[in-house]
Amino acid sequence: MKRQALIMAMLLLFFLSSSRGRCSIFSEDDIERELKMLNKPYVISFKDNYGVVFDCVDIYKQPAFDHPLLKDHKLQITPSSGSSAGLTATGERCPNGTVPIRRTLKEDLVRGRAPSPVYKQMKDTGTINGLHSVRAVVGVYPLAVPAGAASVSQIRVVDERPINPTVVQSGWNVDPNLEGDGQSRFVVYWTADDYQHTGCANLLCPGFVVMNQAIAPGMALPMGTTVSIAIQKDASGNWLVFLNKEVVGYFPGPIVNNMDGGTQIQMGGTVFSPPLVSKSPPMGSGVPPAPGPYNGAAKFTWVSFHGSKTFTCKMYKDIANSSIYNWMVTSTSPDGPEGVALQYGGPGGA
C-alpha cells in the first residue's frame, strides 16, 4: 500500500502525499524528438559540482518558446546577469544573451515527466480572491531519500477556478526519479488544468522562461543554508519567480490561463514513498517540530503575501504520530524575530 500523510494550511500549507503519477512509455522515436525539442543549440556548456550539464542557450531560443501559446511571445522583463557566486556556487555563468538550460538526457525522459501528485496542491473549498505575491525564507537541507521516493518543500499560488484550476509553484526538492540524483535542487512547476495534461517540473516541457545568466531550475542549492523564494505577478500578468531576491524567470500569462490572482497560497512539505516500501522518507530537515528552544526542524520564516486585505489560515494533519511528521506555528506577527514563521517536517518512518 502507498503511504499517505497530510498537513494543510490555507494560506499556509503542509502537504504530504503518497501517490505518484508517471507518464506512459515513450517509443525511441518519441524520445529522440523530445530530446531535440528540449536540448537547443548552445554557445558553451558546463557541469555543476555534481556532474549535471547546463547549456548556455540563446535567450530567445530557449525551450519555453516552443509552447504554441508563446509563438509570438516577447520577453517581458529585463534579463539578469545573476549573482556573483555563479550557478550552483561553481562560479560559472552564461555569456550575455544566453541563459543556462539544464540538459535533458534520455534517462530523464525514461524516468518519466508526467505531472506527479508529489508536487500537487492540496484541495480546499475556501478561497480568497486577489492574492498576487508570496515570499518566504526557506531552509534547505540534505536528506537521505531512496530511489523512487521524494521529499519536496515548496510554495504554491493557486487559482481554484471552477474550470481549469491553475497553479504556479517553486521550492526545493530531493527527488532521485525527477532529478537523477539525491541533491537538494531548485524546482519550479506549473499547471493550467489541475495537473491533468498541462505543465511540468522545471523545463521538461515548454513554458517557464529563464531570464538569469547564473540561476536556473534544476540547479543544486547549498544544503544547510536558507534561501528566499518569492512568486509575484507583474503588471503584464506574468508570474515571476525569485531566488534570493533575484529574478530567475517567469511563467508567462498565456500558459497559465492569464491567471489574474490566486485564491490560495499554500506552502509546506510533500513526501512520497513507493508501494511496498516500509518507511516514508524524511521531510524538511528530518527533525520534527517541538515546543521550546529551536531544535533544528525545517522552517518557513518571514512569510508575507500581498493582494488581499483579508486572509484565513487553516492547518490540517492526518497522521497521528507527531514524531514522524508535524508542524508548528512559531510566530504570527510580522514583527517577530523571524516574522511570520512556522516549522514543519520530520524523519518519516513506518
C-alpha positions as CSV (number, residue, x, y, z in Angstrom):
1,M,0.0,0.0,0.0
2,K,1.2,3.5,-0.8
3,R,1.8,5.7,2.2
4,Q,0.0,9.0,2.8
5,A,0.1,11.7,5.4
6,L,-1.3,15.2,5.2
7,I,-0.7,18.6,7.0
8,M,-2.6,21.5,5.4
9,A,-3.0,25.2,5.9
10,M,-4.6,27.9,3.9
11,L,-2.9,30.4,3.3
12,L,-0.2,28.2,4.8
13,L,0.0,24.6,3.7
14,F,1.8,21.5,4.7
15,F,1.0,18.7,2.4
16,L,2.3,15.1,2.3
17,S,1.2,12.8,-0.5
18,S,1.9,9.2,-1.2
19,S,0.6,8.7,-4.8
20,R,2.8,9.5,-7.8
21,G,1.9,9.5,-11.4
22,R,4.3,8.5,-14.2
23,C,4.0,9.1,-17.9
24,S,3.2,6.4,-20.4
25,I,6.2,4.7,-22.1
26,F,7.8,6.6,-25.0
27,S,8.9,5.0,-28.1
28,E,12.5,5.5,-29.2
29,D,11.4,8.0,-31.9
30,D,9.3,9.9,-29.3
31,I,12.3,10.2,-27.1
32,E,14.5,11.4,-29.8
33,R,12.0,14.1,-30.9
34,E,11.6,15.2,-27.3
35,L,15.3,15.5,-26.8
36,K,15.7,17.5,-29.9
37,M,13.0,19.9,-28.8
38,L,14.3,20.4,-25.3
39,N,18.0,20.5,-26.0
40,K,18.7,23.6,-28.0
41,P,22.0,24.6,-29.7
42,Y,24.2,26.2,-27.2
43,V,27.2,28.6,-27.0
44,I,29.0,26.9,-24.2
45,S,28.2,24.3,-21.6
46,F,29.5,23.4,-18.2
47,K,28.8,20.9,-15.4
48,D,27.8,21.7,-11.8
49,N,29.6,20.2,-8.8
50,Y,27.5,17.0,-9.2
51,G,28.0,16.3,-12.9
52,V,24.8,17.8,-14.2
53,V,25.3,19.7,-17.5
54,F,23.9,23.1,-18.2
55,D,23.9,24.6,-21.7
56,C,24.1,28.3,-22.4
57,V,21.3,28.8,-24.9
58,D,20.3,31.9,-26.8
59,I,17.7,33.6,-24.5
60,Y,15.3,33.9,-27.5
61,K,15.6,30.3,-28.5
62,Q,15.1,28.6,-25.1
63,P,12.6,25.7,-24.9
64,A,9.8,27.9,-23.5
65,F,9.2,29.4,-26.9
66,D,8.2,26.0,-28.3
67,H,4.9,26.3,-26.4
68,P,2.2,27.0,-29.0
69,L,0.8,29.9,-26.9
70,L,4.2,31.6,-26.9
71,K,4.9,31.5,-30.6
72,D,5.0,35.3,-30.8
73,H,5.9,36.0,-27.2
74,K,8.3,38.9,-26.5
75,L,10.5,38.9,-23.4
76,Q,8.5,40.6,-20.6
77,I,11.3,41.6,-18.2
78,T,15.0,42.6,-18.4
79,P,17.4,39.7,-18.3
80,S,19.5,39.4,-15.2
81,S,23.3,38.8,-15.1
82,G,22.8,36.7,-11.9
83,S,24.5,36.5,-8.6
84,S,28.3,36.9,-8.3
85,A,28.6,33.3,-7.0
86,G,27.5,31.9,-10.3
87,L,25.5,28.8,-11.0
88,T,25.5,26.3,-8.1
89,A,28.4,28.1,-6.4
90,T,30.7,26.9,-9.2
91,G,31.4,30.5,-10.4
92,E,30.1,29.6,-13.9
93,R,27.6,31.8,-15.6
94,C,26.4,32.1,-19.2
95,P,27.5,34.9,-21.5
96,N,25.3,37.9,-22.2
97,G,22.3,37.0,-24.3
98,T,22.2,33.4,-23.2
99,V,20.7,31.5,-20.2
100,P,21.6,28.2,-18.5
101,I,19.2,25.4,-19.5
102,R,19.7,22.0,-17.8
103,R,20.5,19.4,-20.5
104,T,17.8,16.8,-20.7
105,L,19.1,13.2,-21.1
106,K,17.4,10.1,-22.4
107,E,17.2,8.6,-19.0
108,D,15.4,11.8,-17.7
109,L,12.6,11.1,-20.1
110,V,12.6,7.4,-19.4
111,R,12.2,8.0,-15.7
112,G,9.1,9.9,-16.6
113,R,7.9,13.5,-16.7
114,A,4.1,13.3,-16.1
115,P,2.7,15.6,-13.5
116,S,3.2,13.9,-10.2
117,P,0.9,14.2,-7.1
118,V,4.0,14.7,-5.0
119,Y,4.1,18.3,-6.4
120,K,0.3,18.8,-6.5
121,Q,-1.6,21.4,-4.5
122,M,-4.0,20.4,-1.7
123,K,-7.7,20.7,-2.4
124,D,-9.7,23.1,-0.2
125,T,-13.0,24.7,-0.7
126,G,-12.0,28.0,0.9
127,T,-10.9,30.8,-1.4
128,I,-9.8,34.4,-1.0
129,N,-9.6,36.3,-4.3
130,G,-6.8,38.6,-5.3
131,L,-3.6,37.2,-3.9
132,H,-0.8,38.1,-6.2
133,S,2.5,37.6,-4.4
134,V,4.1,35.5,-1.7
135,R,7.6,35.4,-0.2
136,A,9.3,33.3,2.4
137,V,12.8,32.3,3.6
138,V,13.1,28.6,3.4
139,G,15.8,26.3,4.9
140,V,17.5,23.8,2.5
141,Y,18.7,20.5,4.0
142,P,20.5,17.3,2.9
143,L,18.1,14.4,3.1
144,A,18.7,10.7,2.6
145,V,15.9,9.9,0.1
146,P,16.0,6.5,-1.6
147,A,15.4,5.9,-5.3
148,G,11.7,6.1,-6.1
149,A,10.9,8.3,-3.1
150,A,10.8,12.1,-3.0
151,S,10.7,15.0,-0.5
152,V,9.7,18.5,-1.6
153,S,9.4,21.9,0.2
154,Q,7.5,24.4,-1.9
155,I,5.3,27.5,-2.2
156,R,2.2,27.4,-4.4
157,V,0.0,30.2,-5.7
158,V,-3.4,28.6,-6.6
159,D,-6.2,29.9,-8.6
160,E,-9.0,27.5,-7.7
161,R,-11.3,28.4,-10.5
162,P,-14.3,26.1,-11.3
163,I,-12.7,25.2,-14.7
164,N,-9.0,24.5,-15.2
165,P,-7.6,25.3,-11.7
166,T,-4.2,26.9,-12.2
167,V,-1.1,26.7,-10.1
168,V,2.4,28.2,-10.2
169,Q,4.9,27.0,-7.6
170,S,8.6,26.9,-6.6
171,G,10.8,25.5,-3.9
172,W,13.4,22.8,-3.5
173,N,13.3,19.0,-3.7
174,V,15.3,15.8,-3.2
175,D,13.7,13.6,-5.9
176,P,16.1,11.0,-7.5
177,N,13.4,10.0,-10.0
178,L,13.0,13.5,-11.3
179,E,16.5,14.9,-10.9
180,G,18.6,11.8,-11.3
181,D,20.5,12.3,-8.1
182,G,20.0,12.9,-4.3
183,Q,20.9,16.6,-4.2
184,S,18.7,19.3,-2.9
185,R,17.7,21.2,-6.1
186,F,15.7,24.3,-7.0
187,V,12.4,23.4,-8.7
188,V,9.6,25.3,-10.4
189,Y,6.3,23.8,-11.5
190,W,3.1,24.9,-13.2
191,T,-0.2,23.6,-14.5
192,A,-3.2,25.2,-16.3
193,D,-5.7,22.4,-15.8
194,D,-5.3,21.0,-12.3
195,Y,-2.3,18.8,-13.2
196,Q,-4.2,16.8,-15.8
197,H,-2.4,17.5,-19.1
198,T,-0.5,20.8,-18.9
199,G,2.6,21.8,-17.1
200,C,5.7,20.0,-15.7
201,A,8.6,20.4,-13.3
202,N,11.4,22.7,-14.4
203,L,12.0,22.8,-18.1
204,L,10.8,19.2,-19.0
205,C,8.1,20.9,-21.2
206,P,7.9,24.3,-22.8
207,G,6.6,27.0,-20.5
208,F,8.9,28.6,-17.9
209,V,11.0,31.4,-19.3
210,V,14.5,31.6,-17.9
211,M,15.9,35.2,-17.5
212,N,19.0,34.8,-15.4
213,Q,22.5,34.0,-16.6
214,A,23.5,32.2,-13.4
215,I,20.4,30.8,-11.8
216,A,18.2,28.1,-13.4
217,P,15.6,25.5,-12.4
218,G,17.3,22.2,-11.7
219,M,20.4,23.8,-10.1
220,A,21.6,22.4,-6.8
221,L,21.2,24.6,-3.7
222,P,23.7,24.9,-0.9
223,M,22.5,22.5,1.8
224,G,22.2,23.6,5.4
225,T,21.5,27.2,4.3
226,T,18.4,29.3,3.8
227,V,17.1,30.8,0.6
228,S,14.5,33.4,-0.1
229,I,11.8,32.3,-2.6
230,A,9.1,34.5,-4.0
231,I,6.4,34.3,-6.6
232,Q,4.9,37.6,-7.9
233,K,2.5,38.7,-10.6
234,D,3.8,41.6,-12.7
235,A,1.7,44.3,-14.4
236,S,1.6,42.3,-17.6
237,G,0.1,39.3,-16.0
238,N,3.2,37.1,-15.9
239,W,4.2,35.2,-12.7
240,L,7.8,35.9,-11.8
241,V,9.9,33.6,-9.6
242,F,12.7,35.0,-7.4
243,L,15.5,33.2,-5.7
244,N,17.4,35.2,-3.1
245,K,15.7,38.3,-4.4
246,E,17.0,37.7,-8.0
247,V,14.6,37.0,-10.8
248,V,15.0,33.5,-12.1
249,G,12.4,33.8,-14.8
250,Y,8.6,33.7,-15.2
251,F,5.5,31.8,-16.1
252,P,4.0,33.8,-19.0
253,G,0.4,34.7,-18.5
254,P,-0.9,32.9,-21.7
255,I,0.3,29.5,-20.4
256,V,-1.4,29.8,-17.0
257,N,-4.8,31.0,-18.3
258,N,-3.8,34.6,-17.8
259,M,-4.2,34.0,-14.1
260,D,-5.2,37.4,-12.6
261,G,-4.6,36.4,-9.0
262,G,-4.5,33.5,-6.6
263,T,-7.3,32.3,-4.4
264,Q,-5.0,30.4,-2.1
265,I,-1.3,30.4,-1.1
266,Q,-0.1,27.1,0.1
267,M,3.3,26.2,1.5
268,G,5.0,23.3,3.2
269,G,6.4,19.9,2.6
270,T,5.4,16.9,0.5
271,V,6.8,13.4,0.6
272,F,6.3,10.3,-1.4
273,S,7.2,6.7,-0.8
274,P,6.6,4.0,-3.4
275,P,4.5,0.9,-2.8
276,L,6.0,-1.9,-0.8
277,V,8.5,0.4,0.9
278,S,8.1,0.1,4.6
279,K,9.2,3.6,5.6
280,S,8.3,7.1,4.3
281,P,11.2,9.4,3.6
282,P,12.2,12.4,5.8
283,M,10.7,15.9,5.2
284,G,12.2,19.3,5.7
285,S,15.4,18.8,7.8
286,G,14.3,15.4,9.1
287,V,13.7,16.8,12.5
288,P,10.1,17.2,13.8
289,P,9.0,20.5,15.4
290,A,8.8,20.6,19.2
291,P,7.9,23.2,21.8
292,G,10.7,25.2,23.4
293,P,14.0,26.2,22.0
294,Y,14.5,25.7,18.3
295,N,15.6,22.1,17.8
296,G,16.7,22.0,14.2
297,A,13.3,21.5,12.5
298,A,12.8,22.9,9.0
299,K,11.3,26.4,8.9
300,F,9.5,28.9,6.7
301,T,10.3,32.4,8.1
302,W,9.5,35.9,7.1
303,V,6.3,34.7,5.3
304,S,4.5,37.5,3.6
305,F,1.8,37.9,0.9
306,H,0.1,40.7,-0.9
307,G,-3.0,41.4,-2.9
308,S,-5.8,40.6,-0.5
309,K,-6.8,42.6,2.5
310,T,-8.2,39.6,4.4
311,F,-7.0,36.1,4.8
312,T,-7.9,32.8,6.6
313,C,-5.3,30.4,7.9
314,K,-6.0,26.7,8.2
315,M,-3.9,23.7,9.1
316,Y,-4.7,20.1,8.8
317,K,-2.8,16.9,9.7
318,D,-3.9,13.3,9.2
319,I,-1.0,11.4,10.8
320,A,-1.3,10.7,14.5
321,N,2.3,10.2,15.2
322,S,3.9,13.6,15.5
323,S,7.4,12.1,15.7
324,I,7.1,11.1,12.1
325,Y,5.8,14.5,10.6
326,N,4.4,17.5,12.4
327,W,4.0,21.3,12.0
328,M,4.0,24.2,14.4
329,V,3.4,27.9,14.0
330,T,6.1,29.8,15.9
331,S,5.1,33.3,15.1
332,T,2.0,35.0,13.7
333,S,3.5,38.5,13.9
334,P,5.5,40.2,11.1
335,D,7.3,42.0,13.9
336,G,8.7,38.8,15.5
337,P,12.4,37.9,15.3
338,E,11.7,35.8,12.2
339,G,8.5,37.5,11.1
340,V,5.5,35.2,10.5
341,A,7.2,31.8,10.8
342,L,6.4,28.1,11.2
343,Q,8.2,24.8,11.5
344,Y,7.4,21.5,9.7
345,G,8.7,18.1,8.8
346,G,10.1,15.0,10.5
347,P,12.2,11.9,9.9
348,G,9.5,9.8,8.3
349,G,9.1,6.2,9.3
350,A,6.6,3.4,9.5
